[in-house]
Amino acid sequence: MKILFFIEPHPIRNNDTAFRWILDNFIKLIKDDIATEVHKFKQLNIECKILLPPQLEAARKTYPGFDKANFFLRDNPYGLCHHLYEKFGKLNWFTDGLMLWKDLLSGVGEITENYFNLLLELHNDFPFDAIVYWGNNGAVRKFSEFFSIPAISVELGCMRSPLVDTLYFDYQGVNGYSTLAGKALPPEPIPLNYPSFTDKFKRRLDQTFWPSTVTARRDRINILVPLQLLDDSNIIAFSQFSSMVDFLNTVFNDFDELNPYYIVKPHPGAKNLRWTKRDHLKCQQLCDKRSDVLWLDNFDNNLSYISLLRQIDGVATVNSSAGFEALTLGKPVISYGDSCYSGIVNRNAEDFRRDLERGSLDSIKRTQRATTLLNYYLVNRADLTNASFFIYQLDRQLNLFTNNLYRNEFHLDDLFISRSFIERCQTLRYNRKDFLPFIGEL
């Protein structure tokens, strides 16, 4: 079996090294496996190659042995990969680059056609059986659909540090394209009798002192409103908003009748991105005009985030991870955008207002649904570079792709891996007979 690890030759935000950390993780996955006696990829006859885009050529010097072993797929200076970089990668991000990236996310336009042709060329050189890539790419999805070649997307999960750093694998795509987007989940169906994410999450909550630097209003309903990066794919492709100012105005219009206290949390990365920083400044100016809004300036996420989640009564978000994290604590959440957890939260203002007024009456049910997603869909980010764990996740997605298990009617057994499967993943006790049919028949 041949796997292409696809790194985009079209850098975002005019930053040539934007995807370097993804490249480094994929390289570490393969290198660490080679360094072990077991060598899982070789044992299962899995050949891996990583597309090395022109802007990341420096990786050849960083990993000389890796380069000599021919793990990189490279383009000649006049090839399509270089052409994509020269034509699209150097455009001004704020004028043309962002709109092109939006086309690529949606799978339309000239850039998608160019990417599709690049994948054709790569397949001629290296006839891969599956693609592994990061985030969303409409050209990769179209290529996958057209040739029935599975493309498995990897993305950061909806629980982050300082809680548990997660990610997830999904053959349908991530965020609004994920298999869970918009799906209602039942409470956890099987009691887990081994260490789970929930256990780790609870230990993180209970064994750490979380000082409070924010005091919520006891005489009001407190609504946390986390802002997001304006040029993030979650906003561009999976929301109705053109700015965070639009989002804030929508929240105020929807819930001012409750006379709540809004706690607005800027995105920690906004200060480093000019366009988002400008948008956040407009949000702050809007908030400063109101007496019922607290703008969390210089908020320390690592120090005070948990105490903040415990104090608030609900979260109004586009599709921030803060929404899911609050849900795990039983808080009401409204999501205005699409995400892998959007099916288990409120989607309209009326339902959210009702939940806020009911208080903690449904908190157990909310926590159970969040727990289902946490334990059966998300995985530990640290395991991305573990070959055995990666192969199991790959195997799971290949089976789902091959058998077309996702249907309009929700079937829990189709979507979530079995308890014994997770237990093997947790204990890292793998052997060939454990593998599901797709890899077992190689």
JOHU-V92039 format. One record per residue. RES is the residue in three letters. OMEGA is omega in whole degrees, -180 to 180 (* if undefined). Layout:
BEGIN
res->RES omega->OMEGA
res->RES omega->OMEGA
END
This chain:
BEGIN
res->MET omega->-178
res->LYS omega->-179
res->ILE omega->174
res->LEU omega->170
res->PHE omega->-171
res->PHE omega->175
res->ILE omega->-174
res->GLU omega->176
res->PRO omega->-178
res->HIS omega->-176
res->PRO omega->180
res->ILE omega->176
res->ARG omega->-180
res->ASN omega->-179
res->ASN omega->-176
res->ASP omega->-177
res->THR omega->-177
res->ALA omega->-177
res->PHE omega->-177
res->ARG omega->-178
res->TRP omega->177
res->ILE omega->176
res->LEU omega->-179
res->ASP omega->179
res->ASN omega->178
res->PHE omega->177
res->ILE omega->-180
res->LYS omega->178
res->LEU omega->-177
res->ILE omega->-178
res->LYS omega->-178
res->ASP omega->178
res->ASP omega->179
res->ILE omega->-176
res->ALA omega->-180
res->THR omega->178
res->GLU omega->-175
res->VAL omega->179
res->HIS omega->-173
res->LYS omega->-178
res->PHE omega->-180
res->LYS omega->-179
res->GLN omega->-178
res->LEU omega->178
res->ASN omega->178
res->ILE omega->178
res->GLU omega->-177
res->CYS omega->171
res->LYS omega->-179
res->ILE omega->174
res->LEU omega->179
res->LEU omega->-178
res->PRO omega->-174
res->PRO omega->-177
res->GLN omega->180
res->LEU omega->-180
res->GLU omega->-179
res->ALA omega->180
res->ALA omega->179
res->ARG omega->179
res->LYS omega->180
res->THR omega->-178
res->TYR omega->-175
res->PRO omega->179
res->GLY omega->179
res->PHE omega->179
res->ASP omega->-179
res->LYS omega->180
res->ALA omega->174
res->ASN omega->176
res->PHE omega->-179
res->PHE omega->167
res->LEU omega->-176
res->ARG omega->-178
res->ASP omega->174
res->ASN omega->-175
res->PRO omega->-179
res->TYR omega->-176
res->GLY omega->-174
res->LEU omega->180
res->CYS omega->177
res->HIS omega->179
res->HIS omega->179
res->LEU omega->-180
res->TYR omega->-178
res->GLU omega->-175
res->LYS omega->-173
res->PHE omega->-173
res->GLY omega->-176
res->LYS omega->178
res->LEU omega->177
res->ASN omega->-173
res->TRP omega->-173
res->PHE omega->-180
res->THR omega->-176
res->ASP omega->-173
res->GLY omega->-177
res->LEU omega->179
res->MET omega->177
res->LEU omega->179
res->TRP omega->176
res->LYS omega->176
res->ASP omega->-179
res->LEU omega->178
res->LEU omega->-177
res->SER omega->-180
res->GLY omega->179
res->VAL omega->171
res->GLY omega->-176
res->GLU omega->-177
res->ILE omega->177
res->THR omega->178
res->GLU omega->178
res->ASN omega->178
res->TYR omega->178
res->PHE omega->179
res->ASN omega->176
res->LEU omega->179
res->LEU omega->175
res->LEU omega->179
res->GLU omega->-180
res->LEU omega->-180
res->HIS omega->175
res->ASN omega->-179
res->ASP omega->-175
res->PHE omega->-173
res->PRO omega->-176
res->PHE omega->178
res->ASP omega->-180
res->ALA omega->177
res->ILE omega->171
res->VAL omega->-178
res->TYR omega->-176
res->TRP omega->172
res->GLY omega->-177
res->ASN omega->176
res->ASN omega->-176
res->GLY omega->179
res->ALA omega->178
res->VAL omega->178
res->ARG omega->-180
res->LYS omega->178
res->PHE omega->180
res->SER omega->-179
res->GLU omega->-175
res->PHE omega->-176
res->PHE omega->-178
res->SER omega->174
res->ILE omega->-177
res->PRO omega->175
res->ALA omega->-173
res->ILE omega->-178
res->SER omega->178
res->VAL omega->-178
res->GLU omega->174
res->LEU omega->-177
res->GLY omega->-177
res->CYS omega->166
res->MET omega->-173
res->ARG omega->172
res->SER omega->15
res->PRO omega->175
res->LEU omega->178
res->VAL omega->-180
res->ASP omega->-175
res->THR omega->167
res->LEU omega->178
res->TYR omega->178
res->PHE omega->180
res->ASP omega->-177
res->TYR omega->-180
res->GLN omega->-176
res->GLY omega->-178
res->VAL omega->-179
res->ASN omega->-177
res->GLY omega->177
res->TYR omega->-173
res->SER omega->-179
res->THR omega->-179
res->LEU omega->-174
res->ALA omega->178
res->GLY omega->-179
res->LYS omega->176
res->ALA omega->-179
res->LEU omega->173
res->PRO omega->174
res->PRO omega->-177
res->GLU omega->-172
res->PRO omega->-175
res->ILE omega->175
res->PRO omega->-176
res->LEU omega->-179
res->ASN omega->178
res->TYR omega->-179
res->PRO omega->-178
res->SER omega->175
res->PHE omega->-178
res->THR omega->178
res->ASP omega->-179
res->LYS omega->180
res->PHE omega->-179
res->LYS omega->178
res->ARG omega->179
res->ARG omega->180
res->LEU omega->-169
res->ASP omega->-172
res->GLN omega->-180
res->THR omega->176
res->PHE omega->-178
res->TRP omega->-179
res->PRO omega->-179
res->SER omega->174
res->THR omega->180
res->VAL omega->178
res->THR omega->179
res->ALA omega->179
res->ARG omega->-179
res->ARG omega->-178
res->ASP omega->-177
res->ARG omega->167
res->ILE omega->-177
res->ASN omega->-179
res->ILE omega->176
res->LEU omega->179
res->VAL omega->179
res->PRO omega->177
res->LEU omega->-177
res->GLN omega->-180
res->LEU omega->-174
res->LEU omega->-178
res->ASP omega->175
res->ASP omega->-178
res->SER omega->179
res->ASN omega->179
res->ILE omega->-176
res->ILE omega->-172
res->ALA omega->-170
res->PHE omega->175
res->SER omega->-180
res->GLN omega->-169
res->PHE omega->175
res->SER omega->178
res->SER omega->176
res->MET omega->175
res->VAL omega->176
res->ASP omega->180
res->PHE omega->-180
res->LEU omega->179
res->ASN omega->178
res->THR omega->179
res->VAL omega->-180
res->PHE omega->-180
res->ASN omega->-177
res->ASP omega->-169
res->PHE omega->178
res->ASP omega->-178
res->GLU omega->178
res->LEU omega->-176
res->ASN omega->-176
res->PRO omega->171
res->TYR omega->-178
res->TYR omega->174
res->ILE omega->-174
res->VAL omega->-176
res->LYS omega->177
res->PRO omega->176
res->HIS omega->-177
res->PRO omega->-179
res->GLY omega->-174
res->ALA omega->-175
res->LYS omega->-178
res->ASN omega->-177
res->LEU omega->-169
res->ARG omega->-175
res->TRP omega->178
res->THR omega->179
res->LYS omega->178
res->ARG omega->179
res->ASP omega->178
res->HIS omega->179
res->LEU omega->177
res->LYS omega->177
res->CYS omega->-180
res->GLN omega->179
res->GLN omega->177
res->LEU omega->-179
res->CYS omega->-178
res->ASP omega->-179
res->LYS omega->-175
res->ARG omega->180
res->SER omega->-177
res->ASP omega->-178
res->VAL omega->172
res->LEU omega->177
res->TRP omega->-176
res->LEU omega->179
res->ASP omega->179
res->ASN omega->-180
res->PHE omega->180
res->ASP omega->-177
res->ASN omega->-176
res->ASN omega->-174
res->LEU omega->-166
res->SER omega->-172
res->TYR omega->-177
res->ILE omega->179
res->SER omega->177
res->LEU omega->179
res->LEU omega->-179
res->ARG omega->-176
res->GLN omega->-173
res->ILE omega->180
res->ASP omega->-180
res->GLY omega->-179
res->VAL omega->172
res->ALA omega->-174
res->THR omega->170
res->VAL omega->174
res->ASN omega->-180
res->SER omega->176
res->SER omega->179
res->ALA omega->179
res->GLY omega->-180
res->PHE omega->-179
res->GLU omega->176
res->ALA omega->179
res->LEU omega->179
res->THR omega->177
res->LEU omega->177
res->GLY omega->-178
res->LYS omega->173
res->PRO omega->-178
res->VAL omega->168
res->ILE omega->179
res->SER omega->-179
res->TYR omega->-179
res->GLY omega->180
res->ASP omega->178
res->SER omega->179
res->CYS omega->179
res->TYR omega->-174
res->SER omega->-180
res->GLY omega->-177
res->ILE omega->177
res->VAL omega->178
res->ASN omega->180
res->ARG omega->176
res->ASN omega->-172
res->ALA omega->-178
res->GLU omega->179
res->ASP omega->-180
res->PHE omega->178
res->ARG omega->179
res->ARG omega->-180
res->ASP omega->178
res->LEU omega->-179
res->GLU omega->178
res->ARG omega->178
res->GLY omega->-173
res->SER omega->-174
res->LEU omega->-179
res->ASP omega->-173
res->SER omega->-179
res->ILE omega->180
res->LYS omega->179
res->ARG omega->-180
res->THR omega->-180
res->GLN omega->180
res->ARG omega->176
res->ALA omega->180
res->THR omega->178
res->THR omega->-180
res->LEU omega->-178
res->LEU omega->-174
res->ASN omega->-172
res->TYR omega->-176
res->TYR omega->180
res->LEU omega->177
res->VAL omega->-179
res->ASN omega->-178
res->ARG omega->-178
res->ALA omega->-178
res->ASP omega->-178
res->LEU omega->-177
res->THR omega->175
res->ASN omega->-173
res->ALA omega->-179
res->SER omega->180
res->PHE omega->180
res->PHE omega->-179
res->ILE omega->177
res->TYR omega->178
res->GLN omega->177
res->LEU omega->-180
res->ASP omega->-180
res->ARG omega->-178
res->GLN omega->178
res->LEU omega->177
res->ASN omega->179
res->LEU omega->178
res->PHE omega->-176
res->THR omega->-175
res->ASN omega->178
res->ASN omega->-172
res->LEU omega->-177
res->TYR omega->-177
res->ARG omega->179
res->ASN omega->177
res->GLU omega->-175
res->PHE omega->176
res->HIS omega->-176
res->LEU omega->-177
res->ASP omega->178
res->ASP omega->-169
res->LEU omega->-173
res->PHE omega->178
res->ILE omega->-174
res->SER omega->-178
res->ARG omega->-179
res->SER omega->178
res->PHE omega->179
res->ILE omega->-178
res->GLU omega->177
res->ARG omega->178
res->CYS omega->-178
res->GLN omega->-176
res->THR omega->-179
res->LEU omega->176
res->ARG omega->-174
res->TYR omega->165
res->ASN omega->-170
res->ARG omega->-176
res->LYS omega->178
res->ASP omega->-172
res->PHE omega->178
res->LEU omega->-169
res->PRO omega->-173
res->PHE omega->-180
res->ILE omega->180
res->GLY omega->-178
res->GLU omega->-180
res->LEU omega->*
END
